[in-house]
Structure formats: structure tokens, C-alpha cells
Amino acid sequence: MRMHVLSSGSKGNLTFLETAGVRILVDVGLSCKEATRRLQAVGVDPESLDAILVTHEHSDHIRGVSVTSRRYKLPVWIGARAWKRVSVRETDWFLVNEFRPERPFGIGDLEILPFRVPHDAADPVAYRFQSPEGRAGLVTDLGHAPEPVVRALLGSDLLVLESNHDETMLETGPYPDYLKRRIRSHSGHLSNTQSAELLDRLWHPGLKGVVLGHLSEENNRPELALAQAARVLEKHGSAIPLFVARQDRPIPALDTRRNGS
């Protein structure tokens, strides 16, 4: 199983995941043209994709879904409540499949569990992926990590975890008070400290790699997020790959078949 974050942040999110038999995208928050360019840059032919999965209806996660799904004839999986909100303004997605959170479904050899996360959207989800090659978890856009989220992610070989903001930078930064309150609320975004605490709970000896995602360009710096997560891994004596996802370009992939990428 390989997971490759091609873009992450408030300007657009795009993640590629593949097993021996399945290739999917999680969110297409970039234009179809840019998503295609980034896939090709990492050696992925968009014509080989099998599906698009959507986490929630915010524009930085669905901006390119309509064109991309139609151009490459990709079925789209989205929560029923999220699709109800999207379909008011977009009706031309290719072959929409509505799911209910907490109910697993399959695409080829990949078992997919969408599970609810606390965020200010219609019915936002994160995903756990499992195949004979391993287990991966992808969770961004959540204000805190309640027990059901932790349980869903336990035992993951690969993890993409939100590490949105540094608390001090947010507090002293230029955002208006109402936006600061939204970000640090229980339905906002995880801070570096909260992300590190979640990583500490999810660490296990089989963990093979971690990506910190959805970093704020205004309220965070990669070195701050990395430092907190690295301390957790050091505490556990773990030297696995640890990356910060970028908004402007793909980062190295995580792979269950090897330590590194």
C-alpha cells in the first residue's frame, strides 16, 4: 500500500492511494489540470484511477471533483449529507455513490471505513483503508480527536494527521477573533500540540510513516509541526519517515512495503 500526499492545505487537497489492485484519490481540491499534472509528476496515469473519495464539501476538498470525475470517468464516493449540500450547486459529478459514515465499503481489494470527525461541515469524515498490504489512516479537518476517531485509526501502518496551527502563532497572528475562535474550537482544526498528542496515542511498533497535513500558511511553520511530532517518535525510539505535506508540490510517498519512500 502506497499513500502519496500531492497537495495539502487551505488552497487545495489531493491524496493518492494505491494497492496492488486499486488506485484512488482522496479529495480533489485542485483544478483537474493541476491534479493531472501532479499525478503525472509522480508517475501516475490518471486514466488508471478507480475512484474519488470525498471527506467533506468545503471547496479546498472538492474544487476539482466535477471535472476530474467526468474527464476520467471516475465514480465518486461521498457522504449522503455532504452530497445533499453539494448537489444544490453541482449536479454533474460522474456516478455519485452516497455512503453512511461508520459503514465500511469496498473497492477491489481495499476496505474503506469512513468515520465522522468534528468539523464545521455537513457530515465530515476521515478514512481508514485496509488491504492485504496493510492499513492506512487519513484524518484532517477536525477540531479535536474523540475516542471513536482514535479507535478507528489504531493499528495504522501509515498515517496522515492534521497539524494545522501553532497555538502562539494563531493567538498573536493577524486573523480576526471570530476566525481564531473557529480554528481552535472543537469543530475547527488540530494544533501542533493536539496532533502530537494524537500521534502519541496512535504510535505502535508497526507504524511505518507519518505525514503532517493541512498546515496553515499564516499560523504555522513546518519546523514547528515537525519538532513536536519528532519528539513523540523519539520518545518511542522510532526512526520512521516523518514528512510535512506541502501546498505547492507533492512530498515523498509512504509505503507499507518498505521503511522510507
C-alpha positions in Angstrom: 0.0 0.0 0.0 1.3 3.4 -1.0 0.0 6.8 0.1 1.2 10.0 -1.6 0.0 13.4 -0.5 0.2 15.6 -3.6 -1.3 18.8 -2.0 -2.5 19.7 1.4 -3.8 23.0 2.9 -6.4 25.6 2.6 -5.7 26.2 -1.1 -6.4 22.6 -2.1 -6.1 19.0 -1.0 -5.2 15.9 -3.1 -4.0 12.5 -1.9 -3.3 9.4 -4.0 -3.5 5.9 -2.5 -2.8 2.6 -4.2 -2.7 -1.1 -3.5 -1.8 -3.9 -5.8 -5.3 -3.7 -7.4 -6.8 -0.3 -6.7 -5.9 3.3 -7.3 -7.9 6.1 -5.7 -7.9 9.8 -4.9 -9.0 11.3 -1.6 -10.4 14.8 -2.3 -9.7 16.8 -5.4 -9.3 20.4 -4.2 -7.2 21.4 -7.1 -8.3 22.1 -10.7 -8.4 19.0 -12.9 -5.5 20.4 -14.9 -3.3 20.8 -11.8 -4.4 17.5 -10.3 -3.4 15.7 -13.5 -0.1 17.5 -13.6 0.8 16.4 -10.1 -0.3 12.8 -10.6 1.8 12.6 -13.8 4.8 14.2 -11.9 4.8 11.2 -9.5 4.4 8.6 -12.3 0.6 8.1 -12.0 -1.5 7.9 -15.2 -4.9 9.5 -14.2 -6.6 7.1 -16.7 -5.5 4.2 -14.3 -7.5 5.6 -11.4 -10.6 3.7 -10.0 -12.4 6.3 -7.8 -12.5 9.5 -5.9 -13.4 9.7 -2.2 -14.5 13.0 -0.7 -14.0 13.9 3.0 -16.4 16.9 3.1 -17.9 19.6 0.9 -15.5 22.6 1.6 -14.1 24.0 -1.6 -10.5 23.2 -0.8 -11.5 19.5 -0.9 -13.9 19.3 -3.9 -12.9 22.2 -6.3 -11.8 19.8 -9.0 -14.1 16.8 -8.4 -16.6 17.6 -11.0 -14.3 18.0 -14.0 -11.8 15.3 -12.8 -14.6 12.7 -12.3 -16.1 13.4 -15.7 -12.9 13.6 -17.6 -11.6 10.2 -16.3 -15.0 8.6 -15.7 -14.3 8.1 -12.0 -17.1 7.1 -9.6 -17.2 9.4 -6.6 -17.9 8.3 -3.0 -19.3 11.0 -0.7 -21.4 11.0 2.5 -25.1 11.3 1.9 -25.5 14.6 3.9 -22.4 16.1 2.2 -23.8 15.2 -1.2 -27.1 16.8 -0.4 -25.4 20.1 0.2 -23.1 19.8 -2.8 -25.8 18.8 -5.2 -27.6 22.1 -4.7 -24.9 23.7 -6.8 -23.2 20.8 -8.6 -25.1 18.1 -10.3 -22.7 16.8 -12.9 -20.3 14.6 -10.9 -19.7 11.3 -12.5 -21.5 8.3 -10.9 -22.0 9.5 -7.3 -22.1 6.8 -4.6 -23.5 8.0 -1.3 -22.4 6.3 1.9 -23.2 6.5 5.6 -20.3 7.2 7.9 -19.2 4.3 10.1 -20.3 1.8 7.5 -17.4 0.2 5.6 -17.5 -0.4 1.8 -15.1 -1.9 -0.6 -13.3 -1.0 -3.9 -11.5 -4.0 -5.2 -9.1 -5.4 -2.5 -9.5 -2.2 -0.5 -11.8 -2.0 2.5 -12.7 1.6 3.3 -14.1 2.9 6.6 -15.4 6.5 6.5 -15.7 7.7 10.1 -17.1 11.0 11.4 -14.8 13.8 12.6 -15.7 17.0 14.4 -15.5 19.8 11.8 -17.9 22.6 10.7 -19.2 20.8 7.6 -22.3 18.9 6.7 -21.1 15.4 7.8 -17.3 15.4 7.6 -15.4 12.1 7.6 -11.9 10.8 7.7 -10.9 7.4 6.2 -9.3 4.2 7.3 -8.0 2.0 4.5 -7.2 -1.7 4.8 -6.0 -4.3 2.3 -3.8 -7.4 2.4 -0.8 -5.0 2.2 -1.6 -3.0 5.3 -3.7 -0.3 6.9 -3.6 3.5 6.4 -5.4 6.3 8.1 -6.1 9.8 6.8 -7.6 12.4 9.1 -7.5 16.2 8.6 -10.0 19.0 9.3 -11.0 18.2 12.8 -11.1 20.3 15.9 -10.3 17.5 18.4 -9.8 13.8 18.3 -12.5 12.0 20.3 -12.3 8.3 21.2 -14.1 7.0 18.1 -11.5 8.7 15.9 -8.7 7.3 17.9 -10.2 3.8 17.8 -10.7 4.0 14.0 -7.0 4.9 13.5 -5.4 2.4 15.9 -3.1 0.0 14.2 -2.4 2.1 11.1 0.8 1.4 9.3 0.7 4.8 7.6 -0.8 8.0 8.9 -1.7 11.4 7.5 -2.6 13.6 10.5 -3.7 17.2 10.6 -1.2 19.6 12.3 -2.8 22.9 11.3 -1.6 25.6 13.6 0.9 26.7 16.2 -1.2 27.9 19.2 1.0 31.0 19.8 1.2 32.0 16.1 -2.6 31.7 15.9 -3.2 33.7 19.0 -0.8 36.6 18.1 -1.4 36.4 14.3 -3.5 38.7 12.0 -6.7 36.7 11.9 -9.8 38.3 13.3 -11.1 37.0 16.6 -14.0 35.1 15.2 -11.8 33.1 12.8 -9.3 32.4 15.6 -12.2 31.0 17.7 -13.4 28.9 14.8 -9.9 27.4 14.2 -9.3 26.5 17.8 -12.8 25.3 18.5 -13.8 21.6 18.9 -15.1 21.7 15.3 -12.1 23.6 13.8 -8.6 22.3 13.2 -5.9 20.4 15.2 -3.0 22.4 16.6 0.6 21.0 16.5 0.2 20.0 20.2 -3.1 18.2 19.6 -1.6 16.4 16.6 1.4 15.3 18.6 -0.8 14.0 21.3 -2.9 12.1 18.8 0.3 10.6 17.3 1.5 9.6 20.7 -1.8 7.6 21.2 -1.6 6.0 17.8 2.1 5.0 17.8 2.8 1.3 17.7 5.9 -0.7 16.7 4.4 -1.4 13.3 4.0 2.2 12.3 5.9 2.8 9.1 5.5 6.5 8.3 3.7 9.7 9.2 2.7 12.8 7.2 1.6 16.0 8.9 -1.1 17.7 6.8 -3.2 20.8 6.3 -0.6 23.2 7.8 -1.7 26.8 7.9 0.5 29.1 5.8 -0.2 32.0 8.2 -0.3 30.3 11.6 2.3 27.6 11.4 5.7 26.7 10.2 6.8 23.2 9.1 9.7 23.1 11.5 7.3 23.8 14.5 5.0 20.9 13.5 7.9 18.6 12.8 9.5 19.3 16.1 6.5 18.3 18.2 5.8 15.1 16.2 9.5 14.2 16.2 9.6 14.4 20.0 6.8 11.8 20.1 8.7 9.5 17.8 12.0 9.9 19.7 10.2 9.1 22.9 9.2 5.8 21.4 12.7 5.2 19.9 11.2 5.3 16.4 13.1 6.5 13.3 10.3 6.2 10.7 9.8 8.7 7.9 8.1 11.9 9.0 7.1 14.5 6.5 5.2 17.7 6.3 2.7 17.9 3.4 3.1 20.8 1.0 0.6 23.0 -0.7 2.8 23.7 -3.7 4.1 20.3 -4.6 4.0 16.5 -3.8 6.1 15.2 -1.0 7.7 11.7 -0.8 5.3 8.8 -0.6 4.7 6.5 2.3 4.8 2.8 1.6 3.9 -0.2 3.8 6.3 -2.3 1.8 9.4 -0.5 3.0 10.6 2.0 5.6 11.0 5.1 3.5 9.9 6.2 0.2 
